[in-house]
Amino acid sequence: MCSDPSSLHGLSWFLCYLTTGKHLNFYASFGTVLLLLAVTAPVALALGFGGAMLARSRIAPLAWIGKAYIAVVRGVPDIAFFLFFVIALDQAFEYLRHRIKCPDWNQPVYQGNDFIVCDAAKLPLSTSPQWMHEVYGFFLAVITFSIVFGAFAANVIFGAMRAVPRAQIETAEAYGMTHRQAFWRVLVPQMWVYALPGLSNLWMVLIKATPLLFLLGVEDIVYWARDLGGSKTPQFTSFPHGDWRMWYFLFLLVFYLAFTRVSEIVLDRLMRRLTHGQAMSGNAALRDSSTAEVRT
Amino acid sequence: MSCWDTVQAYALRSLGIGEKLLPTADITLCQQVTLIGSGLIWNIYFGILALAAGFFLATGVALARTSRNPLIRKLADWFVFVFRGSPLFIQFFFGYFLFLSLKGQFPTLGILTNAWLGALVVLFLNTAAYSAEIFYGALRAIPRGDLEAADAYGFTGFSKFRRITWPTMLRLAWPAYTNEALFLFQATTLVFFSAFPALQQKGDALYYANYFADKTFNPFVPYPILAGYYIGLTLVVIGLFSLASRRLNRHLPSVPGRRKAKFQLVR
């Protein structure tokens, strides 16, 4: 029925319009967003845990590294980090491969306004198919997101570790536990409840950062909304329309509102269950962490 | 071309004053530092105006959320929900295309499609919503005894708000509001990366940093310069806010404002 759109009117025109190949790509790109969230969240959490452990290390230089990681990422606009890491990581990988694969290359990699590595070191190889380029782009985006959000998570977890009552650790040590044992058996299990408000806040921020994938060159929902919404003339498409970008972005706005709202309700329930019957000034912790938010 | 010549040519380039063409070949460190600093003017412009205007709207919205009229309360709740629940990046896109279609119907509103006004409006509404949430939390945290004491001394209506409620609200909200200001300044870097066009390459700090990274293929120079500028900006903002904090807390025995500000630095 969709083969001759010019004869369609009203609802059936719309149904056909919304199921064109490009629209299916648009819907699939929501999957890209979800995949990014699914991969980034655990990796960032792990990085955050590592960062917090570094920051509270008793060896001063390690503590400095941890604290610098937290402070620098938080003090500089995160889009600057996104734009930086995408190029920097790409160049770092290519440079490493360049050193391994072309050891007898004697020119510098930075020549004037160019970054030059040998052909065998290019990532992805210039002969590789289009999907390899897309996967590689997505992979870089995931690492970038993880590094940035790892620092935010490190900040939250660092705070949560300090929120665990000191007496708990002292008791553990009084019972003869070593420092390491007290950390893993007493501090870490108790820390999560304190970290949860900050981490749920971070999850919201992460959701709201996903449209930045567009800046990293991934064909995400913003890319498709711009592409599909632009006005189309009858020469190029069988579904001509005016400039609908406003409506497409309104749709994205509603999508994100629904997504953050549902997350908020679920996380609230989780928090209530975890702190059930627990005597902690959870409200204060919650307020402190939920009011300050990075904006993307 | 000496570095001083470069500064003269490019220091106000982001406003369209000085050299027309951006450097394309043989880019020097001096050019990068100057142009990225020039772009910072836009970040400061957006940040200060949005924050100053947003402050008043935020106070209004926070009060509206405590209103007894359910219609006003719902309206304020929705305002905060819409702007806090969606990405600023999408808000910029939607705002720009909304202004663009408004322009089609009312040509006088075409001015909104320029970044200096259109993006400012979006940032203003956005920061107002976030600040309203902070102020609302502070309003609810005001000790009941303070308000009862005000009643006992015969404060009513606006004078009670002006002399008791509002200063206490600000005092309680200030640490979080300082963070809000810092994050707003960071958020201004999004403007020229969303739909708003940088006419004649008049852009902000990140716009120029990105320009140099694209031109030189070396991200390790422009982005650290940008980071340096931002760390400086952050320190200035923290300094100004802690001055205000000291004034808000001047009647209290200790000086918590100072300690708070230091704490923010390490965060």
HADDOCK unambig.tbl for C-alpha pairs under 7 A between the chains (distance, minus, plus):
assign (segid A and resid 71 and name CA) (segid B and resid 266 and name CA) 6.11 0.50 0.50
assign (segid A and resid 71 and name CA) (segid B and resid 267 and name CA) 5.77 0.50 0.50
assign (segid A and resid 75 and name CA) (segid B and resid 231 and name CA) 6.25 0.50 0.50
assign (segid A and resid 76 and name CA) (segid B and resid 186 and name CA) 7.00 0.50 0.50
assign (segid A and resid 76 and name CA) (segid B and resid 227 and name CA) 5.59 0.50 0.50
assign (segid A and resid 76 and name CA) (segid B and resid 230 and name CA) 6.00 0.50 0.50
assign (segid A and resid 76 and name CA) (segid B and resid 231 and name CA) 6.79 0.50 0.50
assign (segid A and resid 77 and name CA) (segid B and resid 186 and name CA) 4.63 0.50 0.50
assign (segid A and resid 77 and name CA) (segid B and resid 187 and name CA) 6.94 0.50 0.50
assign (segid A and resid 80 and name CA) (segid B and resid 206 and name CA) 6.68 0.50 0.50
assign (segid A and resid 80 and name CA) (segid B and resid 223 and name CA) 6.84 0.50 0.50
assign (segid A and resid 84 and name CA) (segid B and resid 219 and name CA) 6.01 0.50 0.50
assign (segid A and resid 84 and name CA) (segid B and resid 223 and name CA) 6.50 0.50 0.50
assign (segid A and resid 87 and name CA) (segid B and resid 219 and name CA) 6.69 0.50 0.50
assign (segid A and resid 88 and name CA) (segid B and resid 219 and name CA) 6.37 0.50 0.50
assign (segid A and resid 113 and name CA) (segid B and resid 215 and name CA) 6.42 0.50 0.50
assign (segid A and resid 113 and name CA) (segid B and resid 216 and name CA) 4.26 0.50 0.50
assign (segid A and resid 113 and name CA) (segid B and resid 217 and name CA) 6.22 0.50 0.50
assign (segid A and resid 114 and name CA) (segid B and resid 216 and name CA) 6.23 0.50 0.50
assign (segid A and resid 114 and name CA) (segid B and resid 217 and name CA) 5.70 0.50 0.50
assign (segid A and resid 115 and name CA) (segid B and resid 217 and name CA) 5.92 0.50 0.50
assign (segid A and resid 208 and name CA) (segid B and resid 86 and name CA) 6.33 0.50 0.50
assign (segid A and resid 208 and name CA) (segid B and resid 87 and name CA) 4.63 0.50 0.50
assign (segid A and resid 209 and name CA) (segid B and resid 87 and name CA) 6.78 0.50 0.50
assign (segid A and resid 211 and name CA) (segid B and resid 89 and name CA) 6.99 0.50 0.50
assign (segid A and resid 245 and name CA) (segid B and resid 97 and name CA) 6.43 0.50 0.50
assign (segid A and resid 246 and name CA) (segid B and resid 94 and name CA) 5.60 0.50 0.50
assign (segid A and resid 246 and name CA) (segid B and resid 97 and name CA) 4.93 0.50 0.50
assign (segid A and resid 246 and name CA) (segid B and resid 98 and name CA) 5.67 0.50 0.50
assign (segid A and resid 249 and name CA) (segid B and resid 90 and name CA) 6.77 0.50 0.50
assign (segid A and resid 249 and name CA) (segid B and resid 93 and name CA) 6.79 0.50 0.50
assign (segid A and resid 249 and name CA) (segid B and resid 94 and name CA) 5.27 0.50 0.50
assign (segid A and resid 250 and name CA) (segid B and resid 94 and name CA) 6.30 0.50 0.50
assign (segid A and resid 253 and name CA) (segid B and resid 86 and name CA) 6.00 0.50 0.50
assign (segid A and resid 253 and name CA) (segid B and resid 90 and name CA) 6.44 0.50 0.50
assign (segid A and resid 256 and name CA) (segid B and resid 85 and name CA) 6.93 0.50 0.50
assign (segid A and resid 256 and name CA) (segid B and resid 86 and name CA) 5.34 0.50 0.50
assign (segid A and resid 257 and name CA) (segid B and resid 82 and name CA) 6.81 0.50 0.50
assign (segid A and resid 257 and name CA) (segid B and resid 85 and name CA) 5.08 0.50 0.50
assign (segid A and resid 257 and name CA) (segid B and resid 86 and name CA) 5.34 0.50 0.50
assign (segid A and resid 260 and name CA) (segid B and resid 85 and name CA) 5.96 0.50 0.50
assign (segid A and resid 291 and name CA) (segid B and resid 134 and name CA) 5.96 0.50 0.50
assign (segid A and resid 291 and name CA) (segid B and resid 176 and name CA) 6.25 0.50 0.50
assign (segid A and resid 292 and name CA) (segid B and resid 176 and name CA) 5.90 0.50 0.50
assign (segid A and resid 292 and name CA) (segid B and resid 179 and name CA) 5.82 0.50 0.50
assign (segid A and resid 292 and name CA) (segid B and resid 180 and name CA) 6.02 0.50 0.50
assign (segid A and resid 294 and name CA) (segid B and resid 183 and name CA) 5.48 0.50 0.50
assign (segid A and resid 295 and name CA) (segid B and resid 88 and name CA) 6.56 0.50 0.50
assign (segid A and resid 295 and name CA) (segid B and resid 183 and name CA) 6.35 0.50 0.50
assign (segid A and resid 295 and name CA) (segid B and resid 187 and name CA) 5.61 0.50 0.50
assign (segid A and resid 296 and name CA) (segid B and resid 87 and name CA) 5.59 0.50 0.50
assign (segid A and resid 296 and name CA) (segid B and resid 88 and name CA) 5.23 0.50 0.50
assign (segid A and resid 296 and name CA) (segid B and resid 89 and name CA) 5.80 0.50 0.50
assign (segid A and resid 296 and name CA) (segid B and resid 187 and name CA) 6.56 0.50 0.50
